[in-house]
Every structure is written in structure tokens, then in C-alpha cells.
Amino acid sequence: MFNGSNSHLLSMNSSRNLNKSWQTQIGDEFDKPYMQSLKHFLMDEKTLGKTILPPPALWFNAFNSMSFNTLKVVILGQDPYPTAGHAHGLCFSVLPEVKPLPKSLLNINKELLDDLGVDNSHTGYLQSWAEQGVLLLNTALTVEQGKANSHQGKGWEIFTDSIIETINAKKEHIVFILWGANAHKKIPMIDSSKHLIIKSVHPSPLSAYRGFYGSKPFSQTNTFLAKKGKSVVNWQL
């Protein structure tokens, strides 16, 4: 959406480059005071010589990879990978050339293999999931290189909360996959009478053995979508 220049960071006050279907739903957010504050924070960080990940052109990749109309699943992460060359705007996903895969992603692949027999051990590039209507959304869309969680509390969470609230209000029969305590905090925003909430511990190696393994989120998702007359997700990469 943006390149690395300050002039393009300034364009955060406009949604003109956002996928049109999302622009219609959330474009007003870009004019709100919190977004202007976030924009100036990011500009200041760049002025200080800090590297912001992912590159600005990919900050809104999760939205630009699909139409609001085709959205059917939301997977919620925390913030982008802080390692250069990994993050590309989709939670948990890494660029195709990244090896070895991050440990949380290895555990996601392990559960997918156990759940549906799908072997994605060869890659962590989840772009095709997004293009099928899976919103791979981090609660914060940027991070300083080498410093996990460094852009939390700067305004991104207000933006992504508004996304969840919009989806909850305007869509029907969406699957929300919430992994970990931070994601679970979003449950009060979701109407479980019309959407499916799948929650478990985070796939991190620190917690995956406490309930992520065996949770079968992928088959649960496809079962629900099929019952609601929607196309299922092809999880094979």
C-alpha cells in the first residue's frame, strides 16, 4: 500500500489505496485522531532510523488480499514477526523463501496435518488462505525490527478492534479462530449466535501442548462453513 518514504506514510490518513470493498466498510477509520497519532508515531520512528516491519507496502496486505464480500474466516494474531524478511502483512505467515519456519507456524502445520492430513511442512507462506477469504489479522500491523510487541498500544489495536466489530455486525456465519489469551479478549466483540468462535491456547511452543494440539480448528472451520452453504477452505499450500 505504501513504500518506505515519509510522504507515503502520510497517506495513512487516506484509505484510497485500500481494497474498495474494505474502503467502504472501514475507510473512515483513517481520518480519526488515533490514526493520525499512529501515523506520526511511525514517521518519528523512521526519522530515528528504526526499521519498521513489514515494509509499508504490506501493512494492509490482509485486507488487500481479499474482498470484504468473500471474507469467511478470521484468524487473529498478535503482531508481525520482528525478523527482517519474514513478515508480509498476514498473521503467522512468512515469505516463501523463509527457512526454517517460525516455531508457532511449525506447530500450526503439525496440527493441520493431524487434523486434516494436510502436509504444509514445505512452506509457511499462507497467502493462498487469504485469497480464499481467510483474514489473517494481527492486532498490531507493524513492529520495530528485532523488538517483538514494540508497536503495541500505539493505536493499531483500536483499528483492528474496529475491524472485528464491523465484521461481527455486518457479516453472517464467520469463523473466528482465536489462539491465545490476547485473542480471547476479543470474544465479547463477537456475537456467537451468528458466528462460530474457535478458541484454544496459542500455538507457541510454550503453550501448544496445553490444548492447541488436538483442537482441530481447521476441520471445525470447514464443517461450519459447509453447514452454512459456504465453500470450504483448501488449507493445502
Accessible surface in RSA format (square Angstrom, percent):
REM  Atomic radii and reference values for relative SASA: ProtOr
REM  Chains: A
REM  Algorithm: Lee & Richards
REM  Probe-radius: 1.40
REM  Slices: 20
REM RES _ NUM      All-atoms   Total-Side   Main-Chain    Non-polar    All polar
REM                ABS   REL    ABS   REL    ABS   REL    ABS   REL    ABS   REL
RES MET A   1    35.99  18.6   0.53   0.4  35.46  84.4  14.63  12.4  21.36  28.3
RES PHE A   2     2.36   1.2   0.17   0.1   2.20   5.7   2.36   1.4   0.00   0.0
RES ASN A   3    77.05  53.1  69.29  67.0   7.76  18.7  39.71  95.6  37.34  36.1
RES GLY A   4    36.28  44.7   0.00   N/A  36.28  44.7  25.32  69.5  10.96  24.5
RES SER A   5    42.74  36.1  34.82  46.5   7.92  18.2  40.26  85.7   2.48   3.5
RES ASN A   6    57.08  39.4  52.90  51.1   4.19  10.1  18.54  44.6  38.54  37.3
RES SER A   7    72.39  61.2  57.49  76.7  14.90  34.3  47.74 101.7  24.65  34.5
RES HIS A   8    71.44  39.0  70.37  48.9   1.07   2.7  44.39  45.7  27.05  31.5
RES LEU A   9     1.20   0.7   1.20   0.9   0.00   0.0   1.20   0.8   0.00   0.0
RES LEU A  10    78.42  43.7  77.30  55.3   1.13   2.8  77.43  54.4   0.99   2.7
RES SER A  11    11.36   9.6   6.93   9.2   4.43  10.2  10.66  22.7   0.70   1.0
RES MET A  12     0.05   0.0   0.03   0.0   0.02   0.0   0.05   0.0   0.00   0.0
RES ASN A  13    62.49  43.1  57.35  55.4   5.14  12.4   5.47  13.2  57.01  55.1
RES SER A  14    26.62  22.5  21.20  28.3   5.43  12.5  16.71  35.6   9.91  13.9
RES SER A  15    11.64   9.8   8.17  10.9   3.47   8.0   0.00   0.0  11.64  16.3
RES ARG A  16   151.29  63.5 128.09  65.3  23.20  55.2  57.84  79.0  93.45  56.6
RES ASN A  17    76.02  52.4  54.66  52.8  21.35  51.4  15.06  36.2  60.96  58.9
RES LEU A  18     4.68   2.6   0.00   0.0   4.68  11.8   0.02   0.0   4.66  12.5
RES ASN A  19    42.71  29.5  30.15  29.1  12.56  30.2  13.31  32.0  29.40  28.4
RES LYS A  20   171.02  83.4 165.96 101.8   5.07  12.1 108.38  97.6  62.64  66.7
RES SER A  21    23.84  20.1  11.76  15.7  12.09  27.8  20.75  44.2   3.09   4.3
RES TRP A  22     0.02   0.0   0.02   0.0   0.00   0.0   0.02   0.0   0.00   0.0
RES GLN A  23    61.64  34.5  56.45  41.3   5.18  12.3  11.90  25.3  49.74  37.7
RES THR A  24   112.53  80.0  80.08  81.2  32.45  77.3  62.80  84.4  49.73  75.2
RES GLN A  25    48.85  27.3  29.41  21.5  19.44  46.3   0.29   0.6  48.56  36.8
RES ILE A  26     3.68   2.1   1.09   0.8   2.58   6.2   3.68   2.6   0.00   0.0
RES GLY A  27    10.91  13.5   0.00   N/A  10.91  13.5   6.50  17.8   4.41   9.9
RES ASP A  28   113.96  79.8 110.13 109.6   3.83   9.1  28.62  67.4  85.33  85.1
RES GLU A  29    18.42  10.6  18.42  13.9   0.00   0.0   1.86   3.6  16.56  13.5
RES PHE A  30     0.41   0.2   0.41   0.3   0.00   0.0   0.41   0.2   0.00   0.0
RES ASP A  31   100.83  70.6  77.73  77.4  23.10  54.6  31.18  73.4  69.65  69.5
RES LYS A  32    86.52  42.2  85.09  52.2   1.43   3.4  48.49  43.6  38.03  40.5
RES PRO A  33   110.05  80.2 104.05  94.8   6.00  21.8 109.04  90.0   1.01   6.3
RES TYR A  34    34.80  16.2  24.88  14.2   9.92  25.8  31.85  23.9   2.95   3.6
RES MET A  35     0.17   0.1   0.10   0.1   0.07   0.2   0.10   0.1   0.07   0.1
RES GLN A  36    44.71  25.0  44.71  32.7   0.00   0.0  33.50  71.3  11.21   8.5
RES SER A  37    71.37  60.3  59.95  80.0  11.41  26.3  33.32  71.0  38.05  53.3
RES LEU A  38     0.32   0.2   0.00   0.0   0.32   0.8   0.32   0.2   0.00   0.0
RES LYS A  39    11.21   5.5  11.21   6.9   0.00   0.0   0.19   0.2  11.03  11.7
RES HIS A  40    91.34  49.9  91.17  63.4   0.17   0.4  61.35  63.2  29.99  34.9
RES PHE A  41    41.79  20.9  36.18  22.4   5.60  14.6  40.60  24.6   1.18   3.4
RES LEU A  42     0.00   0.0   0.00   0.0   0.00   0.0   0.00   0.0   0.00   0.0
RES MET A  43    34.74  18.0  34.67  22.9   0.08   0.2  34.74  29.5   0.00   0.0
RES ASP A  44    84.90  59.5  83.75  83.4   1.15   2.7  19.75  46.5  65.15  65.0
RES GLU A  45    16.24   9.3  16.24  12.3   0.00   0.0   0.35   0.7  15.90  13.0
RES LYS A  46    82.62  40.3  73.20  44.9   9.41  22.4  30.06  27.1  52.56  56.0
RES THR A  47   104.56  74.4  72.71  73.7  31.85  75.9  68.94  92.6  35.62  53.9
RES LEU A  48   124.94  69.6  92.86  66.4  32.08  80.7  97.92  68.8  27.02  72.7
RES GLY A  49    64.92  80.1   0.00   N/A  64.92  80.1  35.58  97.7  29.34  65.7
RES LYS A  50    71.20  34.7  58.95  36.2  12.25  29.2  34.45  31.0  36.75  39.1
RES THR A  51    69.70  49.6  60.64  61.5   9.06  21.6  33.30  44.7  36.41  55.0
RES ILE A  52    17.80  10.1   7.84   5.8   9.96  24.0   7.84   5.6   9.96  27.0
RES LEU A  53    14.03   7.8  14.03  10.0   0.00   0.0  14.03   9.9   0.00   0.0
RES PRO A  54     0.49   0.4   0.08   0.1   0.41   1.5   0.49   0.4   0.00   0.0
RES PRO A  55    67.85  49.4  65.04  59.3   2.81  10.2  67.85  56.0   0.00   0.0
RES PRO A  56    18.21  13.3  18.21  16.6   0.00   0.0  18.21  15.0   0.00   0.0
RES ALA A  57    50.17  46.1  41.30  63.7   8.87  20.2  41.30  58.2   8.87  23.5
RES LEU A  58    52.79  29.4  52.79  37.8   0.00   0.0  52.79  37.1   0.00   0.0
RES TRP A  59     2.17   0.9   0.09   0.0   2.08   4.9   0.20   0.1   1.97   3.2
RES PHE A  60     0.08   0.0   0.00   0.0   0.08   0.2   0.08   0.0   0.00   0.0
RES ASN A  61    20.47  14.1  17.82  17.2   2.65   6.4   2.85   6.9  17.62  17.0
RES ALA A  62     2.47   2.3   2.47   3.8   0.00   0.0   2.47   3.5   0.00   0.0
RES PHE A  63     0.38   0.2   0.38   0.2   0.00   0.0   0.38   0.2   0.00   0.0
RES ASN A  64    57.64  39.7  31.87  30.8  25.77  62.1  21.32  51.3  36.32  35.1
RES SER A  65    15.79  13.3   0.46   0.6  15.33  35.3   7.83  16.7   7.96  11.2
RES MET A  66    10.94   5.7   0.28   0.2  10.66  25.4  10.46   8.9   0.48   0.6
RES SER A  67    30.87  26.1  26.91  35.9   3.96   9.1  24.21  51.5   6.66   9.3
RES PHE A  68     8.35   4.2   8.35   5.2   0.00   0.0   8.35   5.1   0.00   0.0
RES ASN A  69   114.88  79.2  91.50  88.4  23.39  56.3  26.76  64.4  88.12  85.2
RES THR A  70    77.70  55.3  66.16  67.1  11.55  27.5  69.63  93.5   8.07  12.2
RES LEU A  71     3.17   1.8   0.00   0.0   3.17   8.0   0.00   0.0   3.17   8.5
RES LYS A  72    18.77   9.2  18.77  11.5   0.00   0.0   8.84   8.0   9.93  10.6
RES VAL A  73     0.00   0.0   0.00   0.0   0.00   0.0   0.00   0.0   0.00   0.0
RES VAL A  74     1.13   0.7   1.13   1.0   0.00   0.0   1.13   1.0   0.00   0.0
RES ILE A  75     1.41   0.8   1.41   1.0   0.00   0.0   1.41   1.0   0.00   0.0
RES LEU A  76     1.33   0.7   0.62   0.4   0.72   1.8   0.62   0.4   0.72   1.9
RES GLY A  77     8.74  10.8   0.00   N/A   8.74  10.8   6.68  18.3   2.07   4.6
RES GLN A  78    53.24  29.8  47.59  34.8   5.65  13.5  15.68  33.4  37.56  28.5
RES ASP A  79    25.99  18.2  10.91  10.9  15.07  35.6   0.42   1.0  25.57  25.5
RES PRO A  80     7.39   5.4   3.13   2.9   4.26  15.5   6.52   5.4   0.87   5.4
RES TYR A  81    40.20  18.8  38.17  21.7   2.03   5.3  39.28  29.5   0.92   1.1
RES PRO A  82    34.88  25.4  33.93  30.9   0.96   3.5  34.04  28.1   0.84   5.2
RES THR A  83    70.47  50.1  65.74  66.6   4.73  11.3  41.64  55.9  28.83  43.6
RES ALA A  84    54.79  50.4  39.17  60.4  15.62  35.5  39.37  55.4  15.42  40.8
RES GLY A  85    43.22  53.3   0.00   N/A  43.22  53.3  32.70  89.7  10.52  23.6
RES HIS A  86    38.74  21.2  38.74  26.9   0.00   0.0  21.15  21.8  17.60  20.5
RES ALA A  87     8.53   7.8   3.30   5.1   5.23  11.9   3.86   5.4   4.68  12.4
RES HIS A  88     3.59   2.0   3.59   2.5   0.00   0.0   0.23   0.2   3.36   3.9
RES GLY A  89    11.72  14.4   0.00   N/A  11.72  14.4   6.15  16.9   5.56  12.5
RES LEU A  90     5.01   2.8   0.00   0.0   5.01  12.6   0.00   0.0   5.01  13.5
RES CYS A  91     0.73   0.6   0.30   0.3   0.43   1.0   0.60   1.5   0.13   0.1
RES PHE A  92    22.08  11.0  13.23   8.2   8.85  23.0  14.46   8.8   7.62  21.8
RES SER A  93     0.30   0.3   0.00   0.0   0.30   0.7   0.00   0.0   0.30   0.4
RES VAL A  94     0.21   0.1   0.21   0.2   0.00   0.0   0.21   0.2   0.00   0.0
RES LEU A  95    45.86  25.5  45.31  32.4   0.55   1.4  45.31  31.8   0.55   1.5
RES PRO A  96    70.12  51.1  56.78  51.8  13.33  48.5  57.26  47.3  12.85  79.9
RES GLU A  97   129.09  74.1 100.33  75.9  28.77  68.5  71.20 137.7  57.90  47.3
RES VAL A  98    11.49   7.6   5.91   5.4   5.58  13.4  10.87   9.4   0.62   1.7
RES LYS A  99   118.03  57.6  87.79  53.9  30.23  72.0  82.45  74.2  35.58  37.9
RES PRO A 100   117.99  86.0 107.66  98.1  10.33  37.5 112.76  93.1   5.24  32.5
RES LEU A 101    11.60   6.5   4.17   3.0   7.43  18.7   4.22   3.0   7.38  19.9
RES PRO A 102    25.14  18.3  12.72  11.6  12.42  45.2  25.03  20.7   0.12   0.7
RES LYS A 103   143.39  70.0 138.24  84.8   5.15  12.3  80.89  72.8  62.49  66.6
RES SER A 104    18.97  16.0  17.22  23.0   1.75   4.0   6.00  12.8  12.97  18.2
RES LEU A 105     0.00   0.0   0.00   0.0   0.00   0.0   0.00   0.0   0.00   0.0
RES LEU A 106    81.89  45.6  77.10  55.2   4.80  12.1  77.17  54.2   4.72  12.7
RES ASN A 107    16.76  11.6  16.76  16.2   0.00   0.0   0.00   0.0  16.76  16.2
RES ILE A 108     1.50   0.9   1.50   1.1   0.00   0.0   1.50   1.1   0.00   0.0
RES ASN A 109     8.39   5.8   6.49   6.3   1.90   4.6   6.61  15.9   1.78   1.7
RES LYS A 110   121.87  59.5 114.92  70.5   6.96  16.6  76.21  68.6  45.66  48.6
RES GLU A 111     1.95   1.1   1.50   1.1   0.45   1.1   0.45   0.9   1.50   1.2
RES LEU A 112     0.05   0.0   0.05   0.0   0.00   0.0   0.05   0.0   0.00   0.0
RES LEU A 113    87.50  48.7  81.52  58.3   5.98  15.0  81.52  57.3   5.98  16.1
RES ASP A 114    94.62  66.3  68.36  68.0  26.26  62.1  26.31  61.9  68.31  68.1
RES ASP A 115    19.26  13.5   0.41   0.4  18.85  44.6   0.00   0.0  19.26  19.2
RES LEU A 116    69.73  38.8  39.80  28.5  29.93  75.2  46.18  32.4  23.55  63.4
RES GLY A 117    56.18  69.3   0.00   N/A  56.18  69.3  26.18  71.8  30.00  67.2
RES VAL A 118    23.85  15.7  22.71  20.6   1.14   2.7  23.83  20.7   0.02   0.1
RES ASP A 119    71.47  50.1  65.81  65.5   5.66  13.4  22.76  53.6  48.71  48.6
RES ASN A 120     0.57   0.4   0.00   0.0   0.57   1.4   0.00   0.0   0.57   0.5
RES SER A 121    73.05  61.7  57.55  76.8  15.49  35.7  37.60  80.1  35.44  49.6
RES HIS A 122   101.05  55.2  83.57  58.1  17.47  44.7  76.24  78.6  24.80  28.9
RES THR A 123    17.57  12.5  17.10  17.3   0.47   1.1  13.40  18.0   4.17   6.3
RES GLY A 124     1.45   1.8   0.00   N/A   1.45   1.8   0.05   0.1   1.40   3.1
RES TYR A 125    74.17  34.6  70.58  40.2   3.59   9.4  38.57  29.0  35.60  43.9
RES LEU A 126     1.15   0.6   1.15   0.8   0.00   0.0   1.15   0.8   0.00   0.0
RES GLN A 127    24.94  13.9  24.94  18.2   0.00   0.0  12.65  26.9  12.29   9.3
RES SER A 128    44.12  37.3  41.41  55.3   2.71   6.2  41.73  88.9   2.39   3.3
RES TRP A 129     2.13   0.9   2.13   1.0   0.00   0.0   2.13   1.1   0.00   0.0
RES ALA A 130     0.00   0.0   0.00   0.0   0.00   0.0   0.00   0.0   0.00   0.0
RES GLU A 131   111.92  64.3  82.85  62.7  29.07  69.2  27.70  53.6  84.22  68.8
RES GLN A 132    52.97  29.6  40.53  29.6  12.45  29.6  36.19  77.0  16.79  12.7
RES GLY A 133     0.00   0.0   0.00   N/A   0.00   0.0   0.00   0.0   0.00   0.0
RES VAL A 134     0.00   0.0   0.00   0.0   0.00   0.0   0.00   0.0   0.00   0.0
RES LEU A 135     0.00   0.0   0.00   0.0   0.00   0.0   0.00   0.0   0.00   0.0
RES LEU A 136     1.13   0.6   0.68   0.5   0.45   1.1   0.68   0.5   0.45   1.2
RES LEU A 137     0.09   0.1   0.00   0.0   0.09   0.2   0.09   0.1   0.00   0.0
RES ASN A 138     9.68   6.7   8.61   8.3   1.06   2.6   0.11   0.3   9.56   9.2
RES THR A 139     8.44   6.0   8.44   8.6   0.00   0.0   4.01   5.4   4.43   6.7
RES ALA A 140     0.18   0.2   0.18   0.3   0.00   0.0   0.18   0.2   0.00   0.0
RES LEU A 141    10.04   5.6   7.27   5.2   2.76   6.9   8.47   5.9   1.57   4.2
RES THR A 142     0.60   0.4   0.00   0.0   0.60   1.4   0.00   0.0   0.60   0.9
RES VAL A 143     0.00   0.0   0.00   0.0   0.00   0.0   0.00   0.0   0.00   0.0
RES GLU A 144    20.46  11.7  20.46  15.5   0.00   0.0   1.69   3.3  18.77  15.3
RES GLN A 145    79.77  44.6  67.70  49.5  12.07  28.7  11.66  24.8  68.11  51.7
RES GLY A 146    61.27  75.6   0.00   N/A  61.27  75.6  31.43  86.3  29.84  66.8
RES LYS A 147   114.01  55.6 108.59  66.6   5.41  12.9  69.96  63.0  44.04  46.9
RES ALA A 148    62.66  57.6  40.27  62.2  22.39  50.9  40.27  56.7  22.39  59.3
RES ASN A 149    67.01  46.2  56.99  55.1  10.02  24.1  15.28  36.8  51.73  50.0
RES SER A 150    34.34  29.0  11.47  15.3  22.87  52.7  22.44  47.8  11.90  16.7
RES HIS A 151     1.45   0.8   0.85   0.6   0.60   1.5   0.71   0.7   0.74   0.9
RES GLN A 152    59.23  33.1  45.42  33.2  13.82  32.9  13.30  28.3  45.93  34.8
RES GLY A 153    69.57  85.8   0.00   N/A  69.57  85.8  37.06 101.7  32.51  72.8
RES LYS A 154    88.86  43.3  73.67  45.2  15.19  36.2  27.29  24.6  61.57  65.6
RES GLY A 155     8.32  10.3   0.00   N/A   8.32  10.3   6.05  16.6   2.27   5.1
RES TRP A 156     0.00   0.0   0.00   0.0   0.00   0.0   0.00   0.0   0.00   0.0
RES GLU A 157    39.69  22.8  39.69  30.0   0.00   0.0  34.57  66.9   5.12   4.2
RES ILE A 158    92.91  52.9  88.57  66.0   4.34  10.5  91.36  65.8   1.55   4.2
RES PHE A 159     0.00   0.0   0.00   0.0   0.00   0.0   0.00   0.0   0.00   0.0
RES THR A 160     0.33   0.2   0.33   0.3   0.00   0.0   0.27   0.4   0.06   0.1
RES ASP A 161    32.18  22.5  32.18  32.0   0.00   0.0   7.85  18.5  24.32  24.3
RES SER A 162    17.23  14.6  15.38  20.5   1.85   4.3  16.32  34.7   0.92   1.3
RES ILE A 163     0.04   0.0   0.00   0.0   0.04   0.1   0.00   0.0   0.04   0.1
RES ILE A 164     1.74   1.0   1.74   1.3   0.00   0.0   1.74   1.3   0.00   0.0
RES GLU A 165    89.58  51.4  85.50  64.7   4.08   9.7  29.78  57.6  59.79  48.8
RES THR A 166    22.97  16.3  17.88  18.1   5.09  12.1   5.56   7.5  17.41  26.3
RES ILE A 167     0.00   0.0   0.00   0.0   0.00   0.0   0.00   0.0   0.00   0.0
RES ASN A 168    26.07  18.0  26.07  25.2   0.00   0.0   0.00   0.0  26.07  25.2
RES ALA A 169    68.83  63.3  42.20  65.1  26.62  60.6  47.18  66.4  21.65  57.3
RES LYS A 170   125.42  61.2  92.27  56.6  33.15  78.9  64.74  58.3  60.67  64.6
RES LYS A 171    26.56  13.0  24.99  15.3   1.57   3.7  10.81   9.7  15.76  16.8
RES GLU A 172    94.93  54.5  89.73  67.9   5.20  12.4  46.80  90.5  48.13  39.3
RES HIS A 173    54.43  29.7  54.43  37.8   0.00   0.0  30.52  31.5  23.91  27.8
RES ILE A 174     0.00   0.0   0.00   0.0   0.00   0.0   0.00   0.0   0.00   0.0
RES VAL A 175     0.00   0.0   0.00   0.0   0.00   0.0   0.00   0.0   0.00   0.0
RES PHE A 176     0.88   0.4   0.88   0.5   0.00   0.0   0.88   0.5   0.00   0.0
RES ILE A 177     0.06   0.0   0.00   0.0   0.06   0.2   0.00   0.0   0.06   0.2
RES LEU A 178     1.10   0.6   1.10   0.8   0.00   0.0   1.10   0.8   0.00   0.0
RES TRP A 179     6.33   2.5   1.78   0.9   4.55  10.7   1.47   0.8   4.86   7.9
RES GLY A 180     8.15  10.1   0.00   N/A   8.15  10.1   8.15  22.4   0.00   0.0
RES ALA A 181    76.31  70.2  63.12  97.4  13.20  30.0  65.33  92.0  10.99  29.1
RES ASN A 182    60.13  41.5  56.89  55.0   3.24   7.8  17.18  41.3  42.95  41.5
RES ALA A 183     4.90   4.5   2.98   4.6   1.92   4.4   3.65   5.1   1.26   3.3
RES HIS A 184    49.52  27.1  44.42  30.9   5.10  13.1  30.58  31.5  18.93  22.0
RES LYS A 185   144.37  70.4 123.58  75.8  20.79  49.5  86.93  78.2  57.44  61.2
RES LYS A 186    21.38  10.4  21.38  13.1   0.00   0.0   2.74   2.5  18.63  19.8
RES ILE A 187    46.26  26.3  45.12  33.6   1.14   2.8  45.12  32.5   1.14   3.1
RES PRO A 188   120.07  87.5  78.72  71.8  41.35 150.3  90.39  74.6  29.68 184.4
RES MET A 189    48.43  25.1  34.94  23.1  13.49  32.1  44.67  38.0   3.76   5.0
RES ILE A 190    12.52   7.1   0.20   0.2  12.31  29.7   1.32   0.9  11.20  30.4
RES ASP A 191    58.73  41.1  49.90  49.7   8.83  20.9  20.97  49.4  37.75  37.7
RES SER A 192    81.67  69.0  59.76  79.8  21.91  50.5  22.60  48.1  59.07  82.8
RES SER A 193   103.15  87.2  59.04  78.8  44.12 101.6  54.91 116.9  48.24  67.6
RES LYS A 194    44.62  21.8  39.23  24.1   5.39  12.8  29.46  26.5  15.16  16.2
RES HIS A 195     5.81   3.2   0.00   0.0   5.81  14.9   0.29   0.3   5.52   6.4
RES LEU A 196    45.88  25.6  44.53  31.9   1.35   3.4  45.88  32.2   0.00   0.0
RES ILE A 197    38.57  21.9  16.95  12.6  21.62  52.1  16.95  12.2  21.62  58.7
RES ILE A 198     7.45   4.2   4.39   3.3   3.07   7.4   7.45   5.4   0.00   0.0
RES LYS A 199   123.47  60.2 100.95  61.9  22.51  53.6  54.27  48.8  69.20  73.7
RES SER A 200    13.72  11.6   3.72   5.0   9.99  23.0  13.72  29.2   0.00   0.0
RES VAL A 201    34.94  23.0  31.21  28.3   3.73   9.0  33.48  29.1   1.46   3.9
RES HIS A 202    50.93  27.8  50.25  34.9   0.68   1.7  40.31  41.5  10.62  12.4
RES PRO A 203     0.00   0.0   0.00   0.0   0.00   0.0   0.00   0.0   0.00   0.0
RES SER A 204    23.33  19.7  23.33  31.1   0.00   0.0  16.41  34.9   6.92   9.7
RES PRO A 205    65.57  47.8  46.12  42.0  19.44  70.7  50.01  41.3  15.56  96.7
RES LEU A 206   150.73  83.9 138.69  99.2  12.03  30.2 141.71  99.5   9.01  24.3
RES SER A 207    11.29   9.5  11.29  15.1   0.00   0.0   9.75  20.8   1.55   2.2
RES ALA A 208     1.52   1.4   1.52   2.3   0.00   0.0   1.52   2.1   0.00   0.0
RES TYR A 209   154.32  72.0 126.63  72.0  27.69  72.0  93.32  70.1  61.00  75.2
RES ARG A 210   141.71  59.5 112.03  57.1  29.68  70.7  51.87  70.9  89.84  54.4
RES GLY A 211    36.62  45.2   0.00   N/A  36.62  45.2  27.02  74.1   9.60  21.5
RES PHE A 212     0.00   0.0   0.00   0.0   0.00   0.0   0.00   0.0   0.00   0.0
RES TYR A 213    79.03  36.9  61.56  35.0  17.47  45.5  51.05  38.4  27.97  34.5
RES GLY A 214    47.77  58.9   0.00   N/A  47.77  58.9  24.63  67.6  23.13  51.8
RES SER A 215    24.01  20.3   8.98  12.0  15.03  34.6  19.21  40.9   4.80   6.7
RES LYS A 216    86.64  42.3  86.64  53.2   0.00   0.0  69.19  62.3  17.45  18.6
RES PRO A 217     0.00   0.0   0.00   0.0   0.00   0.0   0.00   0.0   0.00   0.0
RES PHE A 218     0.00   0.0   0.00   0.0   0.00   0.0   0.00   0.0   0.00   0.0
RES SER A 219    27.88  23.6  26.17  34.9   1.71   3.9  21.29  45.3   6.59   9.2
RES GLN A 220    76.13  42.6  68.93  50.4   7.20  17.1  30.35  64.6  45.78  34.7
RES THR A 221     0.00   0.0   0.00   0.0   0.00   0.0   0.00   0.0   0.00   0.0
RES ASN A 222    23.67  16.3  22.64  21.9   1.02   2.5  12.17  29.3  11.50  11.1
RES THR A 223    71.70  51.0  64.69  65.6   7.01  16.7  44.34  59.6  27.36  41.4
RES PHE A 224    31.67  15.8  28.82  17.8   2.85   7.4  31.04  18.8   0.63   1.8
RES LEU A 225     0.00   0.0   0.00   0.0   0.00   0.0   0.00   0.0   0.00   0.0
RES ALA A 226    58.54  53.8  38.91  60.0  19.63  44.7  41.72  58.7  16.82  44.6
RES LYS A 227   165.29  80.6 127.04  78.0  38.25  91.1  83.30  75.0  81.99  87.3
RES LYS A 228    91.34  44.6  64.96  39.9  26.38  62.8  21.41  19.3  69.93  74.5
RES GLY A 229    73.42  90.5   0.00   N/A  73.42  90.5  37.51 102.9  35.92  80.4
RES LYS A 230    57.95  28.3  45.48  27.9  12.48  29.7  47.22  42.5  10.73  11.4
RES SER A 231    80.29  67.8  61.53  82.1  18.76  43.2  54.15 115.3  26.14  36.6
RES VAL A 232    71.87  47.3  60.85  55.1  11.02  26.6  60.85  52.9  11.02  29.9
RES VAL A 233     3.09   2.0   0.00   0.0   3.09   7.4   0.00   0.0   3.09   8.4
RES ASN A 234    92.29  63.6  85.68  82.8   6.61  15.9  30.33  73.0  61.96  59.9
RES TRP A 235     3.94   1.6   1.45   0.7   2.49   5.8   1.45   0.8   2.49   4.0
RES GLN A 236    79.58  44.5  70.13  51.3   9.45  22.5  40.21  85.6  39.37  29.9
RES LEU A 237    43.62  24.3   4.83   3.5  38.79  97.5  32.39  22.7  11.23  30.2
END  Absolute sums over single chains surface
CHAIN  1 A    10018.7       7818.3       2200.3       5808.5       4210.2
END  Absolute sums over all chains
TOTAL         10018.7       7818.3       2200.3       5808.5       4210.2
